[in-house]
Amino acid sequence: MSTPSVSYSITVRLDLPAMPTAVSLLTTAVEKAGGVVTAVDVSASGQNRLQVDLTCATGGQEDAQRVVDALGEVEGVRIGRVSDRTFLAHLGGKIQIEPKMQIRHRDDLSMVYTPGVGRVSQQIAANPEDASRLTIKRNTVAVVTDGSAILGLGNLGPLAALPVMEGKAALFKQFGKVDAFPLCLDTSDVDEFVRTVKSVAPVFAGINLEDISAPECFEIEDRLRAELDIPVFHDDQHGTAIVTLGALFNALKVVGKDLAEVRIVQVGAGAAGSAILRLLLAAGAKNVVVADVEGIIHEGRENLHPSLEWIAEQTNRDGLRGTLHQALEGADVFIGVSAPNLLTEEDVASMADDAIVFAMANPVPEIDPVIATRHAAVVATGRSDFANQINNVLAFPGVFRGLIDARSTRITNEMLIAAANAVADVVTEEELNATYIVPSVFHSGLHTAVAKSVQVVAERDAEELAAEAEEAERAEATPRSGDLATVFKRSTRTTR
């Protein structure tokens, strides 16, 4: 029997005798069946009978059926409608589009549509940058997927991805005040995916890639970043990396260690793993060892996939070889973005004193966090039912809010690190401890802090880009004849 969860909560309509012990009988039946009653509402009443809507959390569909069967065995109870609350929440979708102004009469119609709208179209045609001021492009992000890697469920296709992308769009709006729209593309061809996103890009201020399998996701992101003039962000990679780095900043404060001095062992070199690694190195980590299903990644390993060659070159400075278990001996930090139950209690016990364990495989982590806490000083997972949940929602709404406010055209590591620092800094010194290294997604100041930090760096980046463009334009205008012009152009590059 699984642990009851709100994601498998049900509401059962019951008709039962009106008696003082009714609620206690129902509650006892649910608890014996493994559920947890969360609400009891009397929806109708008569002289001798009651109609009750009983809401309870269960551990899954089979557990839910056991709860319903147990309620049906209570004397005098008749079972009515049974509703799955998660499915009810998705009826008709979770997002909608509404006009920002009412169209009440002919004058309104003439301004928002023809003939008035024609003036705005002419303005944008003459000044394309005005689209960001006069249309939804100002605040709209596309959430794009092909459905090839939905959550931990695998390749379910674009239609099954739609409720996930809707949920993402709802989170964008709730936490970042960003209007996001799901685009689920029915293609597994990288060229067609890139071409399609480029074709719809004029509508959006940014592109959020989601649930795309590796290694295709790497090529898609690289190409879109190179070919579009708006930020492209793969949340499975960079959102995870931001929150992981922010959590690690605070975990290291708890144990009194420094990022540049600790030895980090990471398992998982896919989309999330690669992004985490790159951000760790950009933030100053010096000693990282990465392992995958074949063991420690090192230069010279046979049959090394091209996507792992860069990892082999940039990590494992001591040239370790062997298994993940061997790599963990004496390590300060473990970061897992891989598969369930890869670590044993002995593995964590073999790590350095005051070890940090981030077991982020979902829904089942690399090691049971309860077991990990027997030996590690700080433990985090990707789950909401344990302390220190490393959740992308802590990052992406604020990141895009900051990018949009800065009118940024790209995303850099500096922006990602700024976001990670903002996530970490929301937890004050007075609040920081081993079970609270990241803030709640509902923290009132979190998303604003992330947005502001990203905006500051993005605006500085935009100024630098503008200066570089201006310098290049001046250099291009410099006379090209003779050695003097060549020397001048070299000198301007050197002194910049």
Salt bridges, closest charged atoms under 4 A:
ASP15 OD2 - ARG49 NH2 2.62
ASP15 OD2 - ARG78 NH2 2.69
ASP53 OD1 - ARG13 NE 2.79
ASP63 OD1 - ARG66 NH2 1.89
ASP108 OD2 - ARG104 NE 3.11
ASP108 OD2 - HIS105 NE2 3.72
ASP130 OD2 - ARG133 NH2 3.61
GLU166 OE1 - LYS94 NZ 3.58
ASP179 OD1 - LYS173 NZ 2.70
ASP191 OD1 - ARG223 NH1 2.61
GLU210 OE2 - LYS168 NZ 2.99
GLU219 OE2 - ARG223 NH1 3.30
GLU221 OE2 - ARG225 NH2 3.24
GLU221 OE2 - HIS238 NE2 2.50
GLU227 OE1 - LYS198 NZ 2.65
GLU227 OE2 - ARG223 NE 3.96
ASP235 OD2 - LYS168 NZ 2.36
ASP236 OD2 - HIS234 NE2 3.26
ASP292 OD2 - ARG301 NH2 2.97
GLU294 OE1 - ARG301 NH2 3.69
ASP332 OD1 - LYS257 NZ 2.79
GLU345 OE1 - ARG374 NH1 3.01
GLU345 OE2 - HIS375 NE2 2.89
ASP347 OD2 - HIS325 ND1 2.78
ASP385 OD2 - ARG383 NH2 2.47
ASP405 OD1 - ARG401 NH2 2.96
ASP461 OD1 - ARG410 NH2 2.66
GLU468 OE2 - ARG496 NH1 3.41
GLU470 OE2 - ARG474 NH1 3.29
GLU471 OE1 - ARG496 NE 3.15
GLU476 OE2 - ARG480 NH2 2.15
